[in-house]
Amino acid sequence: MKCPLCGCKTFYLKDPDDEYETYEFELHDGKVAFGPDVDSESCPEVCHDTETYCDKCSWHGAFDELADNSD
Ligand SMILES: [Zn+2]
């Protein structure tokens, strides 16, 4: 799983209650691994339709779309 535009494997989510709050994560074997700065108790749950943003380019879309680009 990687960004369909740039191939990056680092992404972030936005807090549904606060668009300026972001939660960075990487994908390891298709699983979400939040960064060390992320409080695992307060981060939002990642669902198949969670809006996901690439850390390196302008790509964003549903988490599911990343799975579709798996190779
Ligand atoms: Zn990208």
N, CA, C, O and the ligand as a Tripos MOL2 file, in Angstrom:
@<TRIPOS>MOLECULE
protein
  285   283    72     0     0
PROTEIN
NO_CHARGES

@<TRIPOS>ATOM
      1 N           0.8390   -1.1920    0.0000 N.3       1 MET1
      2 CA          0.0000    0.0000    0.0000 C.3       1 MET1
      3 C           0.8770    1.2470    0.0000 C.2       1 MET1
      4 O           1.7680    1.3970    0.8360 O.2       1 MET1
      5 N           0.6140    2.1210   -0.9370 N.am      2 LYS2
      6 CA          1.3940    3.3490   -1.0440 C.3       2 LYS2
      7 C           0.5720    4.3920   -1.7880 C.2       2 LYS2
      8 O          -0.4860    4.1000   -2.3450 O.2       2 LYS2
      9 N           1.0880    5.6110   -1.7800 N.am      3 CYS3
     10 CA          0.3910    6.6930   -2.4670 C.3       3 CYS3
     11 C           0.3340    6.4060   -3.9670 C.2       3 CYS3
     12 O           1.3630    6.1060   -4.5720 O.2       3 CYS3
     13 N          -0.8420    6.4920   -4.5740 N.am      4 PRO4
     14 CA         -0.9610    6.2180   -6.0150 C.3       4 PRO4
     15 C          -0.2600    7.2600   -6.8770 C.2       4 PRO4
     16 O           0.0310    6.9890   -8.0420 O.2       4 PRO4
     17 N           0.0160    8.4310   -6.3440 N.am      5 LEU5
     18 CA          0.6860    9.4760   -7.1300 C.3       5 LEU5
     19 C           2.1960    9.4430   -6.9730 C.2       5 LEU5
     20 O           2.9140    9.4480   -7.9730 O.2       5 LEU5
     21 N           2.6920    9.4090   -5.7530 N.am      6 CYS6
     22 CA          4.1350    9.5650   -5.5450 C.3       6 CYS6
     23 C           4.7920    8.3290   -4.9460 C.2       6 CYS6
     24 O           6.0200    8.2740   -4.8670 O.2       6 CYS6
     25 N           4.0180    7.3380   -4.5240 N.am      7 GLY7
     26 CA          4.6030    6.1190   -3.9780 C.3       7 GLY7
     27 C           5.0140    6.2220   -2.5230 C.2       7 GLY7
     28 O           5.5560    5.2720   -1.9580 O.2       7 GLY7
     29 N           4.7610    7.3570   -1.9210 N.am      8 CYS8
     30 CA          5.0880    7.5650   -0.5150 C.3       8 CYS8
     31 C           4.2540    6.6410    0.3770 C.2       8 CYS8
     32 O           3.1200    6.2950    0.0450 O.2       8 CYS8
     33 N           4.8310    6.2530    1.5070 N.am      9 LYS9
     34 CA          4.0980    5.3820    2.4290 C.3       9 LYS9
     35 C           3.7700    6.0830    3.7450 C.2       9 LYS9
     36 O           3.3660    5.4460    4.7180 O.2       9 LYS9
     37 N           3.9480    7.3860    3.7570 N.am     10 THR10
     38 CA          3.6010    8.1490    4.9550 C.3      10 THR10
     39 C           2.3650    8.9920    4.6650 C.2      10 THR10
     40 O           2.3050    9.7130    3.6680 O.2      10 THR10
     41 N           1.3910    8.8900    5.5430 N.am     11 PHE11
     42 CA          0.1200    9.5750    5.3530 C.3      11 PHE11
     43 C          -0.3050   10.2300    6.6500 C.2      11 PHE11
     44 O           0.3240   10.0490    7.6930 O.2      11 PHE11
     45 N          -1.3730   10.9870    6.5710 N.am     12 TYR12
     46 CA         -1.9450   11.4980    7.8090 C.3      12 TYR12
     47 C          -3.4480   11.5880    7.6960 C.2      12 TYR12
     48 O          -4.0170   11.6290    6.6050 O.2      12 TYR12
     49 N          -4.0700   11.6190    8.8560 N.am     13 LEU13
     50 CA         -5.5080   11.8180    8.9590 C.3      13 LEU13
     51 C          -5.7510   13.1720    9.5820 C.2      13 LEU13
     52 O          -4.8960   13.7110   10.2830 O.2      13 LEU13
     53 N          -6.9200   13.7140    9.3210 N.am     14 LYS14
     54 CA         -7.3260   14.9140   10.0380 C.3      14 LYS14
     55 C          -8.3570   14.5420   11.0890 C.2      14 LYS14
     56 O          -9.2110   13.6810   10.8780 O.2      14 LYS14
     57 N          -8.2560   15.1990   12.2010 N.am     15 ASP15
     58 CA         -9.2430   15.0010   13.2580 C.3      15 ASP15
     59 C         -10.6030   15.4790   12.7520 C.2      15 ASP15
     60 O         -10.7200   16.6230   12.3130 O.2      15 ASP15
     61 N         -11.6270   14.6360   12.8010 N.am     16 PRO16
     62 CA        -12.9490   15.0540   12.3040 C.3      16 PRO16
     63 C         -13.5060   16.2550   13.0520 C.2      16 PRO16
     64 O         -14.3710   16.9640   12.5360 O.2      16 PRO16
     65 N         -13.0210   16.4860   14.2550 N.am     17 ASP17
     66 CA        -13.5270   17.6080   15.0530 C.3      17 ASP17
     67 C         -12.6420   18.8500   14.9680 C.2      17 ASP17
     68 O         -13.0230   19.9240   15.4320 O.2      17 ASP17
     69 N         -11.4470   18.6940   14.3660 N.am     18 ASP18
     70 CA        -10.5040   19.8090   14.3210 C.3      18 ASP18
     71 C          -9.5920   19.6230   13.1140 C.2      18 ASP18
     72 O          -8.6530   18.8270   13.1620 O.2      18 ASP18
     73 N          -9.8610   20.3510   12.0350 N.am     19 GLU19
     74 CA         -9.1390   20.1160   10.7860 C.3      19 GLU19
     75 C          -7.6650   20.4810   10.8780 C.2      19 GLU19
     76 O          -6.8870   20.1200    9.9940 O.2      19 GLU19
     77 N          -7.2630   21.1930   11.9350 N.am     20 TYR20
     78 CA         -5.8540   21.5500   12.0810 C.3      20 TYR20
     79 C          -5.0800   20.5040   12.8710 C.2      20 TYR20
     80 O          -3.8540   20.5610   12.9640 O.2      20 TYR20
     81 N          -5.8000   19.5590   13.4330 N.am     21 GLU21
     82 CA         -5.1610   18.4800   14.1800 C.3      21 GLU21
     83 C          -4.9610   17.2990   13.2270 C.2      21 GLU21
     84 O          -5.9230   16.7900   12.6510 O.2      21 GLU21
     85 N          -3.7260   16.8740   13.0680 N.am     22 THR22
     86 CA         -3.4590   15.7710   12.1450 C.3      22 THR22
     87 C          -2.7460   14.6320   12.8640 C.2      22 THR22
     88 O          -2.0840   14.8370   13.8810 O.2      22 THR22
     89 N          -2.8930   13.4440   12.3250 N.am     23 TYR23
     90 CA         -2.2990   12.2450   12.9140 C.3      23 TYR23
     91 C          -1.5130   11.5260   11.8250 C.2      23 TYR23
     92 O          -2.0800   10.9680   10.8860 O.2      23 TYR23
     93 N          -0.2230   11.5530   11.9730 N.am     24 GLU24
     94 CA          0.6410   10.9580   10.9530 C.3      24 GLU24
     95 C           0.7680    9.4490   11.1740 C.2      24 GLU24
     96 O           0.8270    8.9770   12.3090 O.2      24 GLU24
     97 N           0.8100    8.7190   10.0890 N.am     25 PHE25
     98 CA          1.0230    7.2800   10.2220 C.3      25 PHE25
     99 C           1.7370    6.7310    8.9920 C.2      25 PHE25
    100 O           1.7600    7.3620    7.9350 O.2      25 PHE25
    101 N           2.3070    5.5700    9.1470 N.am     26 GLU26
    102 CA          2.9000    4.8480    8.0330 C.3      26 GLU26
    103 C           2.1520    3.5430    7.8470 C.2      26 GLU26
    104 O           1.4390    3.0810    8.7380 O.2      26 GLU26
    105 N           2.3270    2.9660    6.6830 N.am     27 LEU27
    106 CA          1.7070    1.6800    6.4090 C.3      27 LEU27
    107 C           2.7670    0.5960    6.4020 C.2      27 LEU27
    108 O           3.7340    0.6580    5.6420 O.2      27 LEU27
    109 N           2.5770   -0.3800    7.2430 N.am     28 HIS28
    110 CA          3.4780   -1.5240    7.2940 C.3      28 HIS28
    111 C           2.6600   -2.7690    6.9850 C.2      28 HIS28
    112 O           1.8150   -3.1830    7.7780 O.2      28 HIS28
    113 N           2.9210   -3.3580    5.8260 N.am     29 ASP29
    114 CA          2.1670   -4.5400    5.4030 C.3      29 ASP29
    115 C           0.6610   -4.2910    5.4410 C.2      29 ASP29
    116 O          -0.1190   -5.1630    5.8240 O.2      29 ASP29
    117 N           0.2780   -3.1040    5.0420 N.am     30 GLY30
    118 CA         -1.1370   -2.7840    4.9750 C.3      30 GLY30
    119 C          -1.7650   -2.3780    6.2900 C.2      30 GLY30
    120 O          -2.9610   -2.0920    6.3510 O.2      30 GLY30
    121 N          -0.9540   -2.3520    7.3560 N.am     31 LYS31
    122 CA         -1.4910   -1.9750    8.6580 C.3      31 LYS31
    123 C          -1.0420   -0.5650    9.0150 C.2      31 LYS31
    124 O           0.0640   -0.1430    8.6780 O.2      31 LYS31
    125 N          -1.9120    0.1450    9.6940 N.am     32 VAL32
    126 CA         -1.6340    1.5090   10.1000 C.3      32 VAL32
    127 C          -0.7270    1.5160   11.3250 C.2      32 VAL32
    128 O          -1.0160    0.8700   12.3320 O.2      32 VAL32
    129 N           0.3750    2.2570   11.2220 N.am     33 ALA33
    130 CA          1.2810    2.4170   12.3630 C.3      33 ALA33
    131 C           1.4460    3.9100   12.6190 C.2      33 ALA33
    132 O           2.1420    4.6060   11.8780 O.2      33 ALA33
    133 N           0.8030    4.3890   13.6680 N.am     34 PHE34
    134 CA          0.8890    5.8200   13.9750 C.3      34 PHE34
    135 C           2.2760    6.1720   14.4680 C.2      34 PHE34
    136 O           2.9770    5.3450   15.0510 O.2      34 PHE34
    137 N           2.6600    7.4080   14.2260 N.am     35 GLY35
    138 CA          3.9740    7.8770   14.6450 C.3      35 GLY35
    139 C           4.0650    8.0280   16.1530 C.2      35 GLY35
    140 O           3.0580    7.9800   16.8590 O.2      35 GLY35
    141 N           5.2990    8.2120   16.6410 N.am     36 PRO36
    142 CA          5.5200    8.2940   18.0890 C.3      36 PRO36
    143 C           4.8720    9.5190   18.7250 C.2      36 PRO36
    144 O           4.6320    9.5400   19.9320 O.2      36 PRO36
    145 N           4.5870   10.5430   17.9110 N.am     37 ASP37
    146 CA          3.9870   11.7540   18.4650 C.3      37 ASP37
    147 C           2.4800   11.6460   18.6320 C.2      37 ASP37
    148 O           1.8430   12.5200   19.2200 O.2      37 ASP37
    149 N           1.9180   10.5620   18.1080 N.am     38 VAL38
    150 CA          0.4630   10.4270   18.1260 C.3      38 VAL38
    151 C           0.0130    9.7250   19.4010 C.2      38 VAL38
    152 O           0.5130    8.6600   19.7630 O.2      38 VAL38
    153 N          -0.9300   10.3480   20.0590 N.am     39 ASP39
    154 CA         -1.5240    9.7450   21.2470 C.3      39 ASP39
    155 C          -2.5510    8.7070   20.8000 C.2      39 ASP39
    156 O          -3.6090    9.0510   20.2730 O.2      39 ASP39
    157 N          -2.2310    7.4570   21.0120 N.am     40 SER40
    158 CA         -3.0770    6.3830   20.4880 C.3      40 SER40
    159 C          -4.4680    6.3770   21.1170 C.2      40 SER40
    160 O          -5.4020    5.7850   20.5750 O.2      40 SER40
    161 N          -4.5950    7.0370   22.2570 N.am     41 GLU41
    162 CA         -5.9190    7.0550   22.8970 C.3      41 GLU41
    163 C          -6.8230    8.1240   22.2970 C.2      41 GLU41
    164 O          -8.0460    8.0380   22.4110 O.2      41 GLU41
    165 N          -6.2360    9.1180   21.6660 N.am     42 SER42
    166 CA         -7.0600   10.2080   21.1440 C.3      42 SER42
    167 C          -7.1620   10.1960   19.6280 C.2      42 SER42
    168 O          -7.9530   10.9520   19.0660 O.2      42 SER42
    169 N          -6.3820    9.3560   18.9490 N.am     43 CYS43
    170 CA         -6.4150    9.3760   17.4970 C.3      43 CYS43
    171 C          -7.6920    8.7030   16.9880 C.2      43 CYS43
    172 O          -8.2100    7.7780   17.6130 O.2      43 CYS43
    173 N          -8.1840    9.1760   15.8600 N.am     44 PRO44
    174 CA         -9.4080    8.6060   15.3050 C.3      44 PRO44
    175 C          -9.1790    7.2040   14.7610 C.2      44 PRO44
    176 O          -8.0670    6.8440   14.3740 O.2      44 PRO44
    177 N         -10.2240    6.4380   14.7390 N.am     45 GLU45
    178 CA        -10.1510    5.0950   14.1800 C.3      45 GLU45
    179 C         -10.0560    5.1770   12.6580 C.2      45 GLU45
    180 O         -10.7280    6.0020   12.0390 O.2      45 GLU45
    181 N          -9.2320    4.3320   12.0560 N.am     46 VAL46
    182 CA         -9.0890    4.3310   10.5990 C.3      46 VAL46
    183 C         -10.0380    3.2880   10.0140 C.2      46 VAL46
    184 O          -9.8970    2.0910   10.2620 O.2      46 VAL46
    185 N         -11.0020    3.7660    9.2360 N.am     47 CYS47
    186 CA        -11.9560    2.8690    8.5860 C.3      47 CYS47
    187 C         -11.6820    2.8660    7.0820 C.2      47 CYS47
    188 O         -10.8620    3.6390    6.5870 O.2      47 CYS47
    189 N         -12.3720    1.9960    6.3760 N.am     48 HIS48
    190 CA        -12.1470    1.8950    4.9340 C.3      48 HIS48
    191 C         -12.4930    3.1830    4.1990 C.2      48 HIS48
    192 O         -11.9700    3.4390    3.1150 O.2      48 HIS48
    193 N         -13.3690    3.9930    4.7810 N.am     49 ASP49
    194 CA        -13.7600    5.2330    4.0990 C.3      49 ASP49
    195 C         -13.1690    6.4810    4.7630 C.2      49 ASP49
    196 O         -13.5850    7.5990    4.4610 O.2      49 ASP49
    197 N         -12.2110    6.2940    5.6560 N.am     50 THR50
    198 CA        -11.5550    7.4380    6.3080 C.3      50 THR50
    199 C         -10.7780    8.2520    5.2840 C.2      50 THR50
    200 O         -10.0160    7.6980    4.4920 O.2      50 THR50
    201 N         -10.9720    9.5730    5.3000 N.am     51 GLU51
    202 CA        -10.2280   10.4490    4.3970 C.3      51 GLU51
    203 C          -8.7530   10.4580    4.8060 C.2      51 GLU51
    204 O          -8.4160   10.7680    5.9490 O.2      51 GLU51
    205 N          -7.8900   10.1150    3.8640 N.am     52 THR52
    206 CA         -6.4710    9.9480    4.1280 C.3      52 THR52
    207 C          -5.6800   10.8880    3.2220 C.2      52 THR52
    208 O          -6.0030   11.0340    2.0430 O.2      52 THR52
    209 N          -4.6480   11.5220    3.7690 N.am     53 TYR53
    210 CA         -3.8550   12.4970    3.0180 C.3      53 TYR53
    211 C          -2.4190   12.0250    2.9020 C.2      53 TYR53
    212 O          -1.8370   11.5480    3.8760 O.2      53 TYR53
    213 N          -1.8470   12.1540    1.7170 N.am     54 CYS54
    214 CA         -0.4400   11.8300    1.5400 C.3      54 CYS54
    215 C           0.4180   12.9070    2.1980 C.2      54 CYS54
    216 O           0.1100   14.0970    2.1280 O.2      54 CYS54
    217 N           1.5020   12.4650    2.8400 N.am     55 ASP55
    218 CA          2.3950   13.3980    3.5240 C.3      55 ASP55
    219 C           3.2970   14.1550    2.5590 C.2      55 ASP55
    220 O           3.8450   15.2010    2.9090 O.2      55 ASP55
    221 N           3.4560   13.6250    1.3300 N.am     56 LYS56
    222 CA          4.4610   14.1910    0.4210 C.3      56 LYS56
    223 C           3.8680   14.9060   -0.7980 C.2      56 LYS56
    224 O           4.5390   15.7290   -1.4210 O.2      56 LYS56
    225 N           2.6320   14.5990   -1.1330 N.am     57 CYS57
    226 CA          2.0540   15.2320   -2.3080 C.3      57 CYS57
    227 C           0.6040   15.5930   -2.0170 C.2      57 CYS57
    228 O           0.1590   15.5310   -0.8710 O.2      57 CYS57
    229 N          -0.1210   15.9660   -3.0470 N.am     58 SER58
    230 CA         -1.4640   16.4970   -2.8390 C.3      58 SER58
    231 C          -2.5330   15.4150   -2.8340 C.2      58 SER58
    232 O          -3.7190   15.7200   -2.7090 O.2      58 SER58
    233 N          -2.1320   14.1600   -2.9680 N.am     59 TRP59
    234 CA         -3.1320   13.0970   -3.0180 C.3      59 TRP59
    235 C          -3.9070   12.9880   -1.7030 C.2      59 TRP59
    236 O          -3.3340   13.0720   -0.6170 O.2      59 TRP59
    237 N          -5.2010   12.8010   -1.8260 N.am     60 HIS60
    238 CA         -5.9860   12.3900   -0.6710 C.3      60 HIS60
    239 C          -7.1900   11.6230   -1.1750 C.2      60 HIS60
    240 O          -7.6390   11.8160   -2.3040 O.2      60 HIS60
    241 N          -7.7030   10.7580   -0.3300 N.am     61 GLY61
    242 CA         -8.8460    9.9540   -0.7210 C.3      61 GLY61
    243 C          -9.1860    8.9890    0.3870 C.2      61 GLY61
    244 O          -8.5830    9.0170    1.4590 O.2      61 GLY61
    245 N         -10.1530    8.1390    0.1230 N.am     62 ALA62
    246 CA        -10.5580    7.1490    1.1090 C.3      62 ALA62
    247 C          -9.4300    6.1480    1.3510 C.2      62 ALA62
    248 O          -8.6720    5.8160    0.4400 O.2      62 ALA62
    249 N          -9.3340    5.6790    2.5760 N.am     63 PHE63
    250 CA         -8.2960    4.7050    2.9290 C.3      63 PHE63
    251 C          -8.3490    3.4960    2.0000 C.2      63 PHE63
    252 O          -7.3140    2.9370    1.6350 O.2      63 PHE63
    253 N          -9.5450    3.1050    1.6260 N.am     64 ASP64
    254 CA         -9.7580    1.9880    0.6900 C.3      64 ASP64
    255 C          -8.9880    2.1310   -0.6170 C.2      64 ASP64
    256 O          -8.5240    1.1420   -1.1840 O.2      64 ASP64
    257 N          -8.8570    3.3620   -1.0900 N.am     65 GLU65
    258 CA         -8.2000    3.5750   -2.3790 C.3      65 GLU65
    259 C          -6.7310    3.2000   -2.3280 C.2      65 GLU65
    260 O          -6.1520    2.8400   -3.3530 O.2      65 GLU65
    261 N          -6.1180    3.2770   -1.1590 N.am     66 LEU66
    262 CA         -4.7400    2.8420   -1.0040 C.3      66 LEU66
    263 C          -4.6430    1.3390   -1.1950 C.2      66 LEU66
    264 O          -3.7310    0.8460   -1.8580 O.2      66 LEU66
    265 N          -5.5740    0.6250   -0.6200 N.am     67 ALA67
    266 CA         -5.5740   -0.8360   -0.7400 C.3      67 ALA67
    267 C          -5.7010   -1.2570   -2.1970 C.2      67 ALA67
    268 O          -5.1200   -2.2600   -2.6110 O.2      67 ALA67
    269 N          -6.4570   -0.4960   -2.9700 N.am     68 ASP68
    270 CA         -6.6440   -0.8210   -4.3740 C.3      68 ASP68
    271 C          -5.3630   -0.6970   -5.1690 C.2      68 ASP68
    272 O          -5.2380   -1.2890   -6.2410 O.2      68 ASP68
    273 N          -4.4020    0.0700   -4.6530 N.am     69 ASN69
    274 CA         -3.1520    0.2730   -5.3590 C.3      69 ASN69
    275 C          -2.0410   -0.6420   -4.8700 C.2      69 ASN69
    276 O          -0.8750   -0.4750   -5.2290 O.2      69 ASN69
    277 N          -2.4050   -1.5760   -4.0750 N.am     70 SER70
    278 CA         -1.4140   -2.5130   -3.5500 C.3      70 SER70
    279 C          -0.7400   -3.2920   -4.6750 C.2      70 SER70
    280 O          -1.3900   -3.6970   -5.6390 O.2      70 SER70
    281 N           0.5450   -3.4920   -4.5440 N.am     71 ASP71
    282 CA          1.2080   -4.2760   -5.5660 C.3      71 ASP71
    283 C           2.1810   -5.2840   -4.9670 C.2      71 ASP71
    284 O           2.8270   -6.0300   -5.7030 O.2      71 ASP71
    285 ZN          1.7550   11.1190   -2.5200 Zn       72 ZN72
@<TRIPOS>BOND
     1     1     2 1
     2     2     3 1
     3     3     4 2
     4     3     5 am
     5     5     6 1
     6     6     7 1
     7     7     8 2
     8     7     9 am
     9     9    10 1
    10    10    11 1
    11    11    12 2
    12    11    13 am
    13    13    14 1
    14    14    15 1
    15    15    16 2
    16    15    17 am
    17    17    18 1
    18    18    19 1
    19    19    20 2
    20    19    21 am
    21    21    22 1
    22    22    23 1
    23    23    24 2
    24    23    25 am
    25    25    26 1
    26    26    27 1
    27    27    28 2
    28    27    29 am
    29    29    30 1
    30    30    31 1
    31    31    32 2
    32    31    33 am
    33    33    34 1
    34    34    35 1
    35    35    36 2
    36    35    37 am
    37    37    38 1
    38    38    39 1
    39    39    40 2
    40    39    41 am
    41    41    42 1
    42    42    43 1
    43    43    44 2
    44    43    45 am
    45    45    46 1
    46    46    47 1
    47    47    48 2
    48    47    49 am
    49    49    50 1
    50    50    51 1
    51    51    52 2
    52    51    53 am
    53    53    54 1
    54    54    55 1
    55    55    56 2
    56    55    57 am
    57    57    58 1
    58    58    59 1
    59    59    60 2
    60    59    61 am
    61    61    62 1
    62    62    63 1
    63    63    64 2
    64    63    65 am
    65    65    66 1
    66    66    67 1
    67    67    68 2
    68    67    69 am
    69    69    70 1
    70    70    71 1
    71    71    72 2
    72    71    73 am
    73    73    74 1
    74    74    75 1
    75    75    76 2
    76    75    77 am
    77    77    78 1
    78    78    79 1
    79    79    80 2
    80    79    81 am
    81    81    82 1
    82    82    83 1
    83    83    84 2
    84    83    85 am
    85    85    86 1
    86    86    87 1
    87    87    88 2
    88    87    89 am
    89    89    90 1
    90    90    91 1
    91    91    92 2
    92    91    93 am
    93    93    94 1
    94    94    95 1
    95    95    96 2
    96    95    97 am
    97    97    98 1
    98    98    99 1
    99    99   100 2
   100    99   101 am
   101   101   102 1
   102   102   103 1
   103   103   104 2
   104   103   105 am
   105   105   106 1
   106   106   107 1
   107   107   108 2
   108   107   109 am
   109   109   110 1
   110   110   111 1
   111   111   112 2
   112   111   113 am
   113   113   114 1
   114   114   115 1
   115   115   116 2
   116   115   117 am
   117   117   118 1
   118   118   119 1
   119   119   120 2
   120   119   121 am
   121   121   122 1
   122   122   123 1
   123   123   124 2
   124   123   125 am
   125   125   126 1
   126   126   127 1
   127   127   128 2
   128   127   129 am
   129   129   130 1
   130   130   131 1
   131   131   132 2
   132   131   133 am
   133   133   134 1
   134   134   135 1
   135   135   136 2
   136   135   137 am
   137   137   138 1
   138   138   139 1
   139   139   140 2
   140   139   141 am
   141   141   142 1
   142   142   143 1
   143   143   144 2
   144   143   145 am
   145   145   146 1
   146   146   147 1
   147   147   148 2
   148   147   149 am
   149   149   150 1
   150   150   151 1
   151   151   152 2
   152   151   153 am
   153   153   154 1
   154   154   155 1
   155   155   156 2
   156   155   157 am
   157   157   158 1
   158   158   159 1
   159   159   160 2
   160   159   161 am
   161   161   162 1
   162   162   163 1
   163   163   164 2
   164   163   165 am
   165   165   166 1
   166   166   167 1
   167   167   168 2
   168   167   169 am
   169   169   170 1
   170   170   171 1
   171   171   172 2
   172   171   173 am
   173   173   174 1
   174   174   175 1
   175   175   176 2
   176   175   177 am
   177   177   178 1
   178   178   179 1
   179   179   180 2
   180   179   181 am
   181   181   182 1
   182   182   183 1
   183   183   184 2
   184   183   185 am
   185   185   186 1
   186   186   187 1
   187   187   188 2
   188   187   189 am
   189   189   190 1
   190   190   191 1
   191   191   192 2
   192   191   193 am
   193   193   194 1
   194   194   195 1
   195   195   196 2
   196   195   197 am
   197   197   198 1
   198   198   199 1
   199   199   200 2
   200   199   201 am
   201   201   202 1
   202   202   203 1
   203   203   204 2
   204   203   205 am
   205   205   206 1
   206   206   207 1
   207   207   208 2
   208   207   209 am
   209   209   210 1
   210   210   211 1
   211   211   212 2
   212   211   213 am
   213   213   214 1
   214   214   215 1
   215   215   216 2
   216   215   217 am
   217   217   218 1
   218   218   219 1
   219   219   220 2
   220   219   221 am
   221   221   222 1
   222   222   223 1
   223   223   224 2
   224   223   225 am
   225   225   226 1
   226   226   227 1
   227   227   228 2
   228   227   229 am
   229   229   230 1
   230   230   231 1
   231   231   232 2
   232   231   233 am
   233   233   234 1
   234   234   235 1
   235   235   236 2
   236   235   237 am
   237   237   238 1
   238   238   239 1
   239   239   240 2
   240   239   241 am
   241   241   242 1
   242   242   243 1
   243   243   244 2
   244   243   245 am
   245   245   246 1
   246   246   247 1
   247   247   248 2
   248   247   249 am
   249   249   250 1
   250   250   251 1
   251   251   252 2
   252   251   253 am
   253   253   254 1
   254   254   255 1
   255   255   256 2
   256   255   257 am
   257   257   258 1
   258   258   259 1
   259   259   260 2
   260   259   261 am
   261   261   262 1
   262   262   263 1
   263   263   264 2
   264   263   265 am
   265   265   266 1
   266   266   267 1
   267   267   268 2
   268   267   269 am
   269   269   270 1
   270   270   271 1
   271   271   272 2
   272   271   273 am
   273   273   274 1
   274   274   275 1
   275   275   276 2
   276   275   277 am
   277   277   278 1
   278   278   279 1
   279   279   280 2
   280   279   281 am
   281   281   282 1
   282   282   283 1
   283   283   284 2
@<TRIPOS>SUBSTRUCTURE
     1 MET1         2 RESIDUE 1 A MET
     2 LYS2         6 RESIDUE 1 A LYS
     3 CYS3        10 RESIDUE 1 A CYS
     4 PRO4        14 RESIDUE 1 A PRO
     5 LEU5        18 RESIDUE 1 A LEU
     6 CYS6        22 RESIDUE 1 A CYS
     7 GLY7        26 RESIDUE 1 A GLY
     8 CYS8        30 RESIDUE 1 A CYS
     9 LYS9        34 RESIDUE 1 A LYS
    10 THR10       38 RESIDUE 1 A THR
    11 PHE11       42 RESIDUE 1 A PHE
    12 TYR12       46 RESIDUE 1 A TYR
    13 LEU13       50 RESIDUE 1 A LEU
    14 LYS14       54 RESIDUE 1 A LYS
    15 ASP15       58 RESIDUE 1 A ASP
    16 PRO16       62 RESIDUE 1 A PRO
    17 ASP17       66 RESIDUE 1 A ASP
    18 ASP18       70 RESIDUE 1 A ASP
    19 GLU19       74 RESIDUE 1 A GLU
    20 TYR20       78 RESIDUE 1 A TYR
    21 GLU21       82 RESIDUE 1 A GLU
    22 THR22       86 RESIDUE 1 A THR
    23 TYR23       90 RESIDUE 1 A TYR
    24 GLU24       94 RESIDUE 1 A GLU
    25 PHE25       98 RESIDUE 1 A PHE
    26 GLU26      102 RESIDUE 1 A GLU
    27 LEU27      106 RESIDUE 1 A LEU
    28 HIS28      110 RESIDUE 1 A HIS
    29 ASP29      114 RESIDUE 1 A ASP
    30 GLY30      118 RESIDUE 1 A GLY
    31 LYS31      122 RESIDUE 1 A LYS
    32 VAL32      126 RESIDUE 1 A VAL
    33 ALA33      130 RESIDUE 1 A ALA
    34 PHE34      134 RESIDUE 1 A PHE
    35 GLY35      138 RESIDUE 1 A GLY
    36 PRO36      142 RESIDUE 1 A PRO
    37 ASP37      146 RESIDUE 1 A ASP
    38 VAL38      150 RESIDUE 1 A VAL
    39 ASP39      154 RESIDUE 1 A ASP
    40 SER40      158 RESIDUE 1 A SER
    41 GLU41      162 RESIDUE 1 A GLU
    42 SER42      166 RESIDUE 1 A SER
    43 CYS43      170 RESIDUE 1 A CYS
    44 PRO44      174 RESIDUE 1 A PRO
    45 GLU45      178 RESIDUE 1 A GLU
    46 VAL46      182 RESIDUE 1 A VAL
    47 CYS47      186 RESIDUE 1 A CYS
    48 HIS48      190 RESIDUE 1 A HIS
    49 ASP49      194 RESIDUE 1 A ASP
    50 THR50      198 RESIDUE 1 A THR
    51 GLU51      202 RESIDUE 1 A GLU
    52 THR52      206 RESIDUE 1 A THR
    53 TYR53      210 RESIDUE 1 A TYR
    54 CYS54      214 RESIDUE 1 A CYS
    55 ASP55      218 RESIDUE 1 A ASP
    56 LYS56      222 RESIDUE 1 A LYS
    57 CYS57      226 RESIDUE 1 A CYS
    58 SER58      230 RESIDUE 1 A SER
    59 TRP59      234 RESIDUE 1 A TRP
    60 HIS60      238 RESIDUE 1 A HIS
    61 GLY61      242 RESIDUE 1 A GLY
    62 ALA62      246 RESIDUE 1 A ALA
    63 PHE63      250 RESIDUE 1 A PHE
    64 ASP64      254 RESIDUE 1 A ASP
    65 GLU65      258 RESIDUE 1 A GLU
    66 LEU66      262 RESIDUE 1 A LEU
    67 ALA67      266 RESIDUE 1 A ALA
    68 ASP68      270 RESIDUE 1 A ASP
    69 ASN69      274 RESIDUE 1 A ASN
    70 SER70      278 RESIDUE 1 A SER
    71 ASP71      282 RESIDUE 1 A ASP
    72 ZN72       285 GROUP 0 **** ****
